[in-house]
Amino acid sequence: MTNNTLDKKEAIKSIVHASVESFAVGFQGRHEGELEDPEGTLNMKIHNVFIAVLGPEIQYYTALVRSLDSSLGNMLEKMAINIAKLTYEVKQSVAGPLSLKQTQDVAELLEKYKRREITPPTTEDYQFLRTKPTEQSLVTKRHDSDYYLIDKETGENFLIELKIGGDLDNKKARSEKEALLEQFAILSNTLPDKTKIKVFFATAYNRFGEGKPWRQERVRQFFADDELLIGKDFWDFVCKSDQGYNIVLEAYKEKAGLIKTSLDSIKKTYLG
């Protein structure tokens, strides 16, 4: 293992450790500080009368789990961005010219996916967007992006939409692909012709179990197999290492006790 590899591994671990430590302190402080606030995060989640009749512990746990799931997802997304910065130039928006025809062509392609006229999707389906428009009727459009990464070594461009668990309905899967394809077209219009541009749909974990087939058919209706970065593949990609997932998970486990301690403290604060 080279010194550069060791340095990068330690840098990734340091980012994970710092992220978990900050999350544990912030999550505990926020919730305990809201104890007397009727509009606090947990207090606003306990008004389901059907849960309330099951008792205060169940009422508390259901509220806390929903808050933990959402907050942890936000932490993982920010942590992945910081890890990606070790290898990539990271941007979170794409702006530039887009033609009316490109917008229409994207809509038509998505409709074909929806009607299953094109199945399964492939990356070749939208390469026509690489052709720069000749008409003058261009509009400047801006998209917020979860991750717009530029490889510092190769100059390759990657557009990634991350959904922590990846559970999308058809409308959301379609809108995610639409946003990615419009960004793909904008970059095609502004970057040199031979610049590599790839789009991905990613999840932070495999909701079916790591190593098992990912069977989210509503997403697969709009995304090709090689456009998916699921669980391990996502973390390996942002770390640019085939050991990325293992490094991140091991570092997370080393500090996960801090989150458990925070949860115990919050429980004691709310339930006594």
N, C-alpha and C positions, 0 to 999 in steps of 0.2 A: 504494500500500500504506500503510495507516494505521499510526500509531505503536503502537497496541495490537496490530496484527497482527505488526509487527516485533518487539515485545517478547515476544509469545507464541512466535514462531519461535525467537528467541534462547533463551528459557526451555526449549523442547523440546530444542534442540541441546545446551544445558548439561546437561540431565538425561541425554541419551544419552551424551555424552562422559564424564560422571562414572560412569555405569553401566559403560561399557566399561573405563575405567581401573581401577575397583575390581575388576571381574571378572578382568582380566588379572593383576593383582597377587595376588588371592586364589587363583585357579586354579593359578598357578605355585607359590605358597608352599605350598599344601596338598599338591600332588603331590610336590614335591621334599622336603617335610618327612616324607613317608611312605615314602621310598625304602627304609629298613631295616625298615619295619613290614610283617610278613607279612599283616596284615589291612588294609593300606592299600588305597585305592580301586583303583589299577592292579594291585597285586600280587594282589588277590582276583579279578581278572578274567582271569588268565592261565592258569587251570587246565584249560582245555578242551584235552585231549590231542590232539584232531584239528587244532586250530590250532597247538599247540606244535610239532608235527612239521614245520610249514612254516617254522620258523626264528624266532629272537628278534625280528627287525624286524617281521615280520607279526604276531607275538604281541603286541608292544608297540602297534603301530598300531591293531589291532582293539580293544584295551582302552582306548586313549586316545580313540578316536573315540566309543565308547559313553559314556565319562565326559564328553567335551566336549559331546556332543549333549544329554545330560541337564542338565548344569550351565548350558549356554547357554540352554536353555529356561527354567530357573528365573530366570536373569537377565532375560530378555526379559519374563517375566511381571511381575516386580517393577518393571522399567523402565516398562512400560505403566501400572501402577498410579500411579506417580509422575507420569507425563505426564497421566493422567486427572485428577489432583488440581488441575490448572491450570483445569479447566473444570467439573468435577463434584465433588459431595460423594461421597466414596468410602467404602463400607462393604464388609465381607467376611463378613457373616452376615445372615440374616433370621430373626426369631423372632416368634411370635405365635400366635393361635388358629387351629385347623384342625378342621373337623368330620369325623366319621367318613364322612358321605356324600360330602364333597368328596374324601376319600382314595379311596373306592370309585369315584367317578366318574372320577378321574384314571386309576386302574388299568384301568377298562373302556375308556377312550379309547385307552390305550396298547396294549391287547390288540387293538383294532380296527386300529390301525396295523400291529401285528405280523402280523395275518391279512390285511392289505391290504383290509379292508372299507372303510377310508377311505384313498384315495390319489388325488392327492398330499395331504399334510397342508396345512392352512391355519390362519391365526391365528384364524379364526372358530370353529374346532372346540372351543375351550376358553373362549370368552367367557362361557359359563354360570357359570364360576367367579367371575365378578364379582358375582353375587348373594350378598349376605351371608346366612349361615345363620341360621335362626330357632330351631333346636333348642338346647337347653341343653348337650348333650353335646359340648362343645368341649374339645380338648386343646391344650396349648401345645407347639409344636414349633419346633425350631431347626435351621436349615440353614447350614452353611458355604457361602459363595459365592465364586467366583473374583472376580467384580466385581458389586457392587450399586451402581449409579451413579445419582445424582440430579442432574439438570441444574440448575446454580445460577441460570440465567436463566428457564427455563420450568417447573421443578418436575417435569418428566417423570422417570419411574422406569424404569431399565433393569437387567435381570438378564442377566448374560453368563457362560456357561461357556466357558472358553478351553482348547483343546487345541492345543499348539504346531503339530503337523503335521496333526491332525484324523483320525488313523487309528484308528477305533473299530470293534469288532465289534458285532453286534446287541445283545448284552446291555448293553454299556456305553452305546451310543447310547440305548437305552431308559431306562437308569437316569439318564442325564444329563437327558433330557426330563422324567422323573418328578420329579427334584429341582427343576427349573425351574418346573414346573407347581404343585408344592406351595408354592414360594415365591411364585408369582404369586397363588395362592389366599390365602395369609397376608396379603400386601400388600392384596389386594382386601378382606379382612375388616377391615383396620385403617385404611386410608387413605380419604379422602373419595371418594364414588361416582364422580366425574368425573375423578379422577386418572388420568393416562395411565401405563400399565404395559406394558412390552414385554419379551419374552424373546429371547435370541440364543444361537446356538452360533457360536463364533469360532475361527479359526486365525491364527497369527502369520504364516504364509506359505502360498501355494498349492502343495501338493505336486505338482501337475500342471504347474506353471509359471505365473508371474504373468500374468494376462490370459487364461489358457486356462480352459475350462469345468471346474468342480470336480465330479468324478464319484464322490464318495464315497457310493455308493448306500445303504450301511448307515445313514448319518446321514440322508440324504434320506428314508428310510422313515419317520422320526419328526419331521423338521423341515421346515417350509415354506421356500420360496426366500427369502422376506423375513424369515426368522429367521436367516439365515446372514450372518456377517461374515467373509469369507475374505480373508486376506492384506491387500492394500491397503485394502479396505473396513474391516477392523478398525482399522488404524492411523489411517485418516482419521477413524473414529468416536471413538477415544479422544482424538485431538488436536482433535476438532471442527473439522476443516479438510479441504477437498478436496485440500490439498497435504500432509497429515499424513504419509502414507507416504513421499513424496519427501524431506521434511525429515528424518524419522527415518533413512531409509536413507543419505542423504548424510552425515549426522552420524556414523552408525555407520562408514561407509567411512573417514572422516577419522581414526578412532581404531583401526580394525581391525588396523593394523600392530602395535599393542601386544599383541594376542592372538597373532599370528604369532610375535612375539619370545618370548613366554612359552612357546609350544609348542616352539620351537627349543631353549630352555633346558631344558625338561623332557626332551626327546629326548636331549640331551647328557648330562643327569644319569643317565638310565636305560640308555642304550646306549653312552655314552662318545664 
